[in-house]
Amino acid sequence: MLDENMNRSALALSRRGLLKGAPAAIAGAAMITAGNVLTAAPAMAADGVFATPEYDTIIRKAVEGKVIKVGFTPPILSEFFDIMEHAAYRQAQNYSERFGVKWEWQRASPSGDFNSVEGQYNIIQNWITAGLDVIMVCTAGNYKDTQKIYADARAKGITIIQFNMPIELWPIGEVSDTCSVGYDNIMQSGYVAGKFIAEKLGGKGKVLQIWGPSGSIWSEARQKGFDLVLAEYPDLKSVGLADGGYVRDKGFAAAQNLLTANPDVNAIYGENEEMALGASQAIDSLGMKHWDGTDGIITIGADGLQSGFQAIREGRLSATISVGGVGQGIRLVETAFAIRALGMTVPKVNNVPVVLVQKDNVDGVDALQAWALGAKAL
């Protein structure tokens, strides 16, 4: 039970303050602002605005030595989820240094297939049996599929935090997790990508879509956002769509087939960055021209990968949407700490900012993710 002083301090601490109160976690890195401007963070770390000795002393007294047992399960182990997990390590280590809280961290993924839902449910069930404190999960299963297993976990006092999920698709009152951390796939991904293409092409052109597997919940959400753009720009047409399986080699094959059948297209929208990079390779393989600002084929994806950033620098990828991999990782630990260590109640949906990455801002976003990736595993 927190004492009266701690309760007052906790109430005074906003969610923004809790996140920004991690000066060690952002020192020497960069922060994405609402206006997509990247600013240096060392000054923020040095001036102590977001942390006070009095507050830290009270919290340390209450939580020092407490162990938070976490299970982290994405649908696959990939570059994108690796960025997120390492950002989580950064914030966990920050809280350990500030408050003396300890973390036990497990990671598991069923396979290299996004649709291995049953294998992932087995992982979650094993963690429920083991009595972990927090289960962080991103799964291809929809909210109806997960209701029972999440309810079982919560009945045993386990916090379920979904991450990177298209929560915006579902009736929030029927989603049985504790809370979610992510972004809005409709307005922060599908719409942003479509708007980028439309504006570059002057509102007129032909687009190919390299999409996730049929039935993908992310595909459904991002399609809704893209369709909003198509409705705004009636002369912008989607002329072909193929399954790229969320991986680069399948994205390459799908794009190559579509480009062969539609050589006069102006843009390719790869629903995720791996597929967009596969499409970029297909453009090269067919001897076609990449977008140079006035001519060629535009390619855009979404995730925010180091390999994608390099392709942007080289002109082989026009843009990508960095969907807050670092922000999600930090927010996951922030949320777990708030719930399990401080006894706080957090919002049901916790979305982070995203940024459209192009040549003019790629270096800053890349530097932030490189900082996250430098974290030691817990």
Secondary structure as a PSIPRED ss2 file (coil, helix, strand):
# PSIPRED VFORMAT (PSIPRED V4.0)

   1 M C   1.000  0.000  0.000
   2 L C   1.000  0.000  0.000
   3 D C   1.000  0.000  0.000
   4 E H   0.000  1.000  0.000
   5 N H   0.000  1.000  0.000
   6 M H   0.000  1.000  0.000
   7 N H   0.000  1.000  0.000
   8 R H   0.000  1.000  0.000
   9 S H   0.000  1.000  0.000
  10 A H   0.000  1.000  0.000
  11 L H   0.000  1.000  0.000
  12 A H   0.000  1.000  0.000
  13 L C   1.000  0.000  0.000
  14 S C   1.000  0.000  0.000
  15 R H   0.000  1.000  0.000
  16 R H   0.000  1.000  0.000
  17 G H   0.000  1.000  0.000
  18 L H   0.000  1.000  0.000
  19 L H   0.000  1.000  0.000
  20 K H   0.000  1.000  0.000
  21 G C   1.000  0.000  0.000
  22 A C   1.000  0.000  0.000
  23 P H   0.000  1.000  0.000
  24 A H   0.000  1.000  0.000
  25 A H   0.000  1.000  0.000
  26 I H   0.000  1.000  0.000
  27 A C   1.000  0.000  0.000
  28 G C   1.000  0.000  0.000
  29 A C   1.000  0.000  0.000
  30 A E   0.000  0.000  1.000
  31 M E   0.000  0.000  1.000
  32 I E   0.000  0.000  1.000
  33 T C   1.000  0.000  0.000
  34 A C   1.000  0.000  0.000
  35 G C   1.000  0.000  0.000
  36 N C   1.000  0.000  0.000
  37 V C   1.000  0.000  0.000
  38 L E   0.000  0.000  1.000
  39 T E   0.000  0.000  1.000
  40 A E   0.000  0.000  1.000
  41 A C   1.000  0.000  0.000
  42 P H   0.000  1.000  0.000
  43 A H   0.000  1.000  0.000
  44 M H   0.000  1.000  0.000
  45 A H   0.000  1.000  0.000
  46 A H   0.000  1.000  0.000
  47 D H   0.000  1.000  0.000
  48 G C   1.000  0.000  0.000
  49 V C   1.000  0.000  0.000
  50 F C   1.000  0.000  0.000
  51 A C   1.000  0.000  0.000
  52 T C   1.000  0.000  0.000
  53 P H   0.000  1.000  0.000
  54 E H   0.000  1.000  0.000
  55 Y H   0.000  1.000  0.000
  56 D H   0.000  1.000  0.000
  57 T H   0.000  1.000  0.000
  58 I H   0.000  1.000  0.000
  59 I H   0.000  1.000  0.000
  60 R H   0.000  1.000  0.000
  61 K H   0.000  1.000  0.000
  62 A H   0.000  1.000  0.000
  63 V H   0.000  1.000  0.000
  64 E C   1.000  0.000  0.000
  65 G C   1.000  0.000  0.000
  66 K C   1.000  0.000  0.000
  67 V E   0.000  0.000  1.000
  68 I E   0.000  0.000  1.000
  69 K E   0.000  0.000  1.000
  70 V E   0.000  0.000  1.000
  71 G E   0.000  0.000  1.000
  72 F E   0.000  0.000  1.000
  73 T E   0.000  0.000  1.000
  74 P C   1.000  0.000  0.000
  75 P C   1.000  0.000  0.000
  76 I C   1.000  0.000  0.000
  77 L C   1.000  0.000  0.000
  78 S C   1.000  0.000  0.000
  79 E H   0.000  1.000  0.000
  80 F H   0.000  1.000  0.000
  81 F H   0.000  1.000  0.000
  82 D H   0.000  1.000  0.000
  83 I H   0.000  1.000  0.000
  84 M H   0.000  1.000  0.000
  85 E H   0.000  1.000  0.000
  86 H H   0.000  1.000  0.000
  87 A H   0.000  1.000  0.000
  88 A H   0.000  1.000  0.000
  89 Y H   0.000  1.000  0.000
  90 R H   0.000  1.000  0.000
  91 Q H   0.000  1.000  0.000
  92 A H   0.000  1.000  0.000
  93 Q H   0.000  1.000  0.000
  94 N H   0.000  1.000  0.000
  95 Y H   0.000  1.000  0.000
  96 S H   0.000  1.000  0.000
  97 E H   0.000  1.000  0.000
  98 R H   0.000  1.000  0.000
  99 F H   0.000  1.000  0.000
 100 G C   1.000  0.000  0.000
 101 V C   1.000  0.000  0.000
 102 K E   0.000  0.000  1.000
 103 W E   0.000  0.000  1.000
 104 E E   0.000  0.000  1.000
 105 W E   0.000  0.000  1.000
 106 Q E   0.000  0.000  1.000
 107 R E   0.000  0.000  1.000
 108 A C   1.000  0.000  0.000
 109 S C   1.000  0.000  0.000
 110 P C   1.000  0.000  0.000
 111 S C   1.000  0.000  0.000
 112 G C   1.000  0.000  0.000
 113 D C   1.000  0.000  0.000
 114 F C   1.000  0.000  0.000
 115 N C   1.000  0.000  0.000
 116 S C   1.000  0.000  0.000
 117 V H   0.000  1.000  0.000
 118 E H   0.000  1.000  0.000
 119 G H   0.000  1.000  0.000
 120 Q H   0.000  1.000  0.000
 121 Y H   0.000  1.000  0.000
 122 N H   0.000  1.000  0.000
 123 I H   0.000  1.000  0.000
 124 I H   0.000  1.000  0.000
 125 Q H   0.000  1.000  0.000
 126 N H   0.000  1.000  0.000
 127 W H   0.000  1.000  0.000
 128 I H   0.000  1.000  0.000
 129 T H   0.000  1.000  0.000
 130 A H   0.000  1.000  0.000
 131 G C   1.000  0.000  0.000
 132 L C   1.000  0.000  0.000
 133 D C   1.000  0.000  0.000
 134 V E   0.000  0.000  1.000
 135 I E   0.000  0.000  1.000
 136 M E   0.000  0.000  1.000
 137 V E   0.000  0.000  1.000
 138 C C   1.000  0.000  0.000
 139 T C   1.000  0.000  0.000
 140 A C   1.000  0.000  0.000
 141 G C   1.000  0.000  0.000
 142 N C   1.000  0.000  0.000
 143 Y H   0.000  1.000  0.000
 144 K H   0.000  1.000  0.000
 145 D H   0.000  1.000  0.000
 146 T H   0.000  1.000  0.000
 147 Q H   0.000  1.000  0.000
 148 K H   0.000  1.000  0.000
 149 I H   0.000  1.000  0.000
 150 Y H   0.000  1.000  0.000
 151 A H   0.000  1.000  0.000
 152 D H   0.000  1.000  0.000
 153 A H   0.000  1.000  0.000
 154 R H   0.000  1.000  0.000
 155 A H   0.000  1.000  0.000
 156 K C   1.000  0.000  0.000
 157 G C   1.000  0.000  0.000
 158 I C   1.000  0.000  0.000
 159 T E   0.000  0.000  1.000
 160 I E   0.000  0.000  1.000
 161 I E   0.000  0.000  1.000
 162 Q E   0.000  0.000  1.000
 163 F E   0.000  0.000  1.000
 164 N C   1.000  0.000  0.000
 165 M C   1.000  0.000  0.000
 166 P C   1.000  0.000  0.000
 167 I H   0.000  1.000  0.000
 168 E H   0.000  1.000  0.000
 169 L H   0.000  1.000  0.000
 170 W C   1.000  0.000  0.000
 171 P C   1.000  0.000  0.000
 172 I H   0.000  1.000  0.000
 173 G H   0.000  1.000  0.000
 174 E H   0.000  1.000  0.000
 175 V C   1.000  0.000  0.000
 176 S C   1.000  0.000  0.000
 177 D C   1.000  0.000  0.000
 178 T C   1.000  0.000  0.000
 179 C E   0.000  0.000  1.000
 180 S E   0.000  0.000  1.000
 181 V E   0.000  0.000  1.000
 182 G E   0.000  0.000  1.000
 183 Y C   1.000  0.000  0.000
 184 D C   1.000  0.000  0.000
 185 N C   1.000  0.000  0.000
 186 I H   0.000  1.000  0.000
 187 M H   0.000  1.000  0.000
 188 Q H   0.000  1.000  0.000
 189 S H   0.000  1.000  0.000
 190 G H   0.000  1.000  0.000
 191 Y H   0.000  1.000  0.000
 192 V H   0.000  1.000  0.000
 193 A H   0.000  1.000  0.000
 194 G H   0.000  1.000  0.000
 195 K H   0.000  1.000  0.000
 196 F H   0.000  1.000  0.000
 197 I H   0.000  1.000  0.000
 198 A H   0.000  1.000  0.000
 199 E H   0.000  1.000  0.000
 200 K H   0.000  1.000  0.000
 201 L C   1.000  0.000  0.000
 202 G C   1.000  0.000  0.000
 203 G C   1.000  0.000  0.000
 204 K C   1.000  0.000  0.000
 205 G E   0.000  0.000  1.000
 206 K E   0.000  0.000  1.000
 207 V E   0.000  0.000  1.000
 208 L E   0.000  0.000  1.000
 209 Q E   0.000  0.000  1.000
 210 I E   0.000  0.000  1.000
 211 W E   0.000  0.000  1.000
 212 G C   1.000  0.000  0.000
 213 P C   1.000  0.000  0.000
 214 S C   1.000  0.000  0.000
 215 G C   1.000  0.000  0.000
 216 S C   1.000  0.000  0.000
 217 I H   0.000  1.000  0.000
 218 W H   0.000  1.000  0.000
 219 S H   0.000  1.000  0.000
 220 E H   0.000  1.000  0.000
 221 A H   0.000  1.000  0.000
 222 R H   0.000  1.000  0.000
 223 Q H   0.000  1.000  0.000
 224 K H   0.000  1.000  0.000
 225 G H   0.000  1.000  0.000
 226 F H   0.000  1.000  0.000
 227 D H   0.000  1.000  0.000
 228 L H   0.000  1.000  0.000
 229 V H   0.000  1.000  0.000
 230 L H   0.000  1.000  0.000
 231 A H   0.000  1.000  0.000
 232 E H   0.000  1.000  0.000
 233 Y C   1.000  0.000  0.000
 234 P C   1.000  0.000  0.000
 235 D C   1.000  0.000  0.000
 236 L E   0.000  0.000  1.000
 237 K E   0.000  0.000  1.000
 238 S E   0.000  0.000  1.000
 239 V E   0.000  0.000  1.000
 240 G E   0.000  0.000  1.000
 241 L E   0.000  0.000  1.000
 242 A E   0.000  0.000  1.000
 243 D E   0.000  0.000  1.000
 244 G C   1.000  0.000  0.000
 245 G C   1.000  0.000  0.000
 246 Y C   1.000  0.000  0.000
 247 V C   1.000  0.000  0.000
 248 R H   0.000  1.000  0.000
 249 D H   0.000  1.000  0.000
 250 K H   0.000  1.000  0.000
 251 G H   0.000  1.000  0.000
 252 F H   0.000  1.000  0.000
 253 A H   0.000  1.000  0.000
 254 A H   0.000  1.000  0.000
 255 A H   0.000  1.000  0.000
 256 Q H   0.000  1.000  0.000
 257 N H   0.000  1.000  0.000
 258 L H   0.000  1.000  0.000
 259 L H   0.000  1.000  0.000
 260 T H   0.000  1.000  0.000
 261 A H   0.000  1.000  0.000
 262 N C   1.000  0.000  0.000
 263 P C   1.000  0.000  0.000
 264 D C   1.000  0.000  0.000
 265 V C   1.000  0.000  0.000
 266 N C   1.000  0.000  0.000
 267 A E   0.000  0.000  1.000
 268 I E   0.000  0.000  1.000
 269 Y E   0.000  0.000  1.000
 270 G E   0.000  0.000  1.000
 271 E C   1.000  0.000  0.000
 272 N C   1.000  0.000  0.000
 273 E H   0.000  1.000  0.000
 274 E H   0.000  1.000  0.000
 275 M H   0.000  1.000  0.000
 276 A H   0.000  1.000  0.000
 277 L H   0.000  1.000  0.000
 278 G H   0.000  1.000  0.000
 279 A H   0.000  1.000  0.000
 280 S H   0.000  1.000  0.000
 281 Q H   0.000  1.000  0.000
 282 A H   0.000  1.000  0.000
 283 I H   0.000  1.000  0.000
 284 D H   0.000  1.000  0.000
 285 S H   0.000  1.000  0.000
 286 L C   1.000  0.000  0.000
 287 G C   1.000  0.000  0.000
 288 M C   1.000  0.000  0.000
 289 K C   1.000  0.000  0.000
 290 H E   0.000  0.000  1.000
 291 W C   1.000  0.000  0.000
 292 D C   1.000  0.000  0.000
 293 G C   1.000  0.000  0.000
 294 T C   1.000  0.000  0.000
 295 D C   1.000  0.000  0.000
 296 G C   1.000  0.000  0.000
 297 I E   0.000  0.000  1.000
 298 I E   0.000  0.000  1.000
 299 T E   0.000  0.000  1.000
 300 I E   0.000  0.000  1.000
 301 G E   0.000  0.000  1.000
 302 A E   0.000  0.000  1.000
 303 D E   0.000  0.000  1.000
 304 G C   1.000  0.000  0.000
 305 L C   1.000  0.000  0.000
 306 Q H   0.000  1.000  0.000
 307 S H   0.000  1.000  0.000
 308 G H   0.000  1.000  0.000
 309 F H   0.000  1.000  0.000
 310 Q H   0.000  1.000  0.000
 311 A H   0.000  1.000  0.000
 312 I H   0.000  1.000  0.000
 313 R H   0.000  1.000  0.000
 314 E C   1.000  0.000  0.000
 315 G C   1.000  0.000  0.000
 316 R C   1.000  0.000  0.000
 317 L C   1.000  0.000  0.000
 318 S C   1.000  0.000  0.000
 319 A E   0.000  0.000  1.000
 320 T E   0.000  0.000  1.000
 321 I E   0.000  0.000  1.000
 322 S E   0.000  0.000  1.000
 323 V C   1.000  0.000  0.000
 324 G C   1.000  0.000  0.000
 325 G H   0.000  1.000  0.000
 326 V H   0.000  1.000  0.000
 327 G H   0.000  1.000  0.000
 328 Q H   0.000  1.000  0.000
 329 G H   0.000  1.000  0.000
 330 I H   0.000  1.000  0.000
 331 R H   0.000  1.000  0.000
 332 L H   0.000  1.000  0.000
 333 V H   0.000  1.000  0.000
 334 E H   0.000  1.000  0.000
 335 T H   0.000  1.000  0.000
 336 A H   0.000  1.000  0.000
 337 F H   0.000  1.000  0.000
 338 A H   0.000  1.000  0.000
 339 I H   0.000  1.000  0.000
 340 R H   0.000  1.000  0.000
 341 A C   1.000  0.000  0.000
 342 L C   1.000  0.000  0.000
 343 G C   1.000  0.000  0.000
 344 M C   1.000  0.000  0.000
 345 T C   1.000  0.000  0.000
 346 V C   1.000  0.000  0.000
 347 P C   1.000  0.000  0.000
 348 K C   1.000  0.000  0.000
 349 V E   0.000  0.000  1.000
 350 N E   0.000  0.000  1.000
 351 N E   0.000  0.000  1.000
 352 V C   1.000  0.000  0.000
 353 P C   1.000  0.000  0.000
 354 V C   1.000  0.000  0.000
 355 V E   0.000  0.000  1.000
 356 L E   0.000  0.000  1.000
 357 V E   0.000  0.000  1.000
 358 Q C   1.000  0.000  0.000
 359 K C   1.000  0.000  0.000
 360 D C   1.000  0.000  0.000
 361 N C   1.000  0.000  0.000
 362 V H   0.000  1.000  0.000
 363 D H   0.000  1.000  0.000
 364 G H   0.000  1.000  0.000
 365 V H   0.000  1.000  0.000
 366 D H   0.000  1.000  0.000
 367 A H   0.000  1.000  0.000
 368 L H   0.000  1.000  0.000
 369 Q H   0.000  1.000  0.000
 370 A H   0.000  1.000  0.000
 371 W H   0.000  1.000  0.000
 372 A H   0.000  1.000  0.000
 373 L H   0.000  1.000  0.000
 374 G C   1.000  0.000  0.000
 375 A C   1.000  0.000  0.000
 376 K C   1.000  0.000  0.000
 377 A C   1.000  0.000  0.000
 378 L C   1.000  0.000  0.000
